[in-house]
């Protein structure tokens, strides 16, 4: 709604800001100077004890030196009453005695008709409330009593009863000279197809008035008393007053309660909202028996930045929650999201309140999960990801969902959260760092193992060698991240005893595949600069060709494959040495000597670079290594000797 020029200026001049603010604060008389319009009070926005909230009545502005809230009379009403701009203007205009301007003659006619329909709806509210107190409403009163609503609660919620007659309400309103067109226009009656009198929309139903944020009754929700009725709940048809997809049950009171700091709870039905509000959860609303619409979601975000969707703990409730996730993803903005509190299986909020009290509901609300966790749960719960194809299918589904988010910052944070959840799901279960490493093979330590056997020089030097190679592997992967995808499985199996190395390996696996170009930035952001700098500063790391000259993918692949193979061989050797050492007391012959000799040879073979062997050495028939340069020099000498002999 656009306002004519000068209207807001006139509104501000007619009102005293100190009077508007004075309804919400207690002025500090020692600091305030009412004659100059210089007023001070504790801030109503962050509930302080000192008077740091300043109102300049002459300029018409307020400012808090604590929380830095500032604005004029309109913004103050918006924030304290939790209303929109136009609603704040309407509140102040009524207080100033200024009529709100009409847009055009047709708009005024529509406004007049809506006012007439609202009057008819109020008469219907009174009629239904009276009917609940009659003999015809005895069954409805018993039902409501069983649901825990006493007389005071029925009056607070204006609950009524539509008698089981075809024209009970119609005849009542016509007897008060209400025009037929208004009764039909309000959705209280429907025309007959048989040429008879129109008949009541609601019959033999408990009636719940639905009011807009301004408090006008715009519709009804009716619960059938007949268990065989085709529709258990029935809402008013859409009218000039009522748009089901743009309305919320208990909107106005919930908005006021949320403005006072209560969490906004979105329940499924009328009774859930009533039960929650009666138990102290005043900021509760319901979407009128339908899935939450985009307009309702925007209404919720105008009330609270992070509403809690509290749905029934059954299949239907979960489906409704998932629909809300799909609806909300494209609409997310910074600071605007949803949380989900799923009731225990088979219960709704009303059931939980009656069974276990408000503390149980509060516990469920406190455990509400963010939207990204529910999205992850939907795509992973009850599924098995035991093949690359299934993992790829999960990645595709989640990527498609994240792409729906329009805000790039939120989309990025969702992607990171999904990566973290994926890492937790697929990471291998690793040995505790406080326990000695054990292979996946047949060997297990014996109860009578010799104490200190693993602390031998051979074992300790082996461990140091492994740690050196682990550092080299991590450096190669960080400086050549495009090769990580080829060695993802092998990197996951690397056991890092150094905590910094373990953290670096985790960061590589999380980020290198999806964003290799910014891998180092991700590492620094996650772990800080120290672990990366310390790794690359190691002397043995700095001399690796694909470290000091990164970018040679082929050399990085070859070097990484070789180092990973060596670590695997050394790990296996570690197990063999440990087993042989623990059997020391059982072997009295040459078997132990032979096994340790074989293990040492395997270690030496694993420690040598196979690429270096092929480039520098030849293997003789007896298995000995012959340095190729020495061999060539020897052959040159022998050739010279033979030449001299022939010449002589």
Secondary structure, DSSP 8 states (H G I E B T S, - for coil): ----TTHHHHHHHHS-HHHHHHTT--B-TTT-BGGGTEEEE--TTTT-SS--EEEETTTTEEEETTT--EE-HHHHHHHHHT--HHHHHHHHHHHHT-----S-HHHHHHHHHHHHHHHHHHHHHHHHHHHHTSGGGHHHHHHHHHTT--HHHHHHHT-EEE-S-SSHHHHHHHHTT--HHHHHHTTSEE--TTSS--EES--SEEEEEEE-TTS-EEEEEEEESSTT-S-SEEE----SS--GGG--BTHHHHHHHHHTT---EEESSHHHHHHHHHTT--SEEE-TTS---HHHHHHHHHH-SEEEEEEEESHHHHHHHHHHHHHHHTT-BTTBEEEEEEEEET--HHHHHHHH-HHHHHHHHHT-EEHHHHHHHHHHTT----SHHHHHHHHHHHHHHHHT---HHHHHHHHHHHHHHHHHHHS-----TTS----SSS----TT--TTGGGSHHHHHHHHHHHHHHHHHHHHHHHTGGGGGGGHHHHHT----SHHHHHHHHHHHHHTTT-GGGHHHHHHHHH-SHHHHHHHT-HHHHTSHHHHTTT-HHHHHHHHHHHHHHHHHHHHHHHHHHHHHHTGGG--SSHHHHHHHHHHHHHHHHHS-HHHHHHHEEE-TTS-EEEHHHHHHHHHHHHHHHHHHHH-
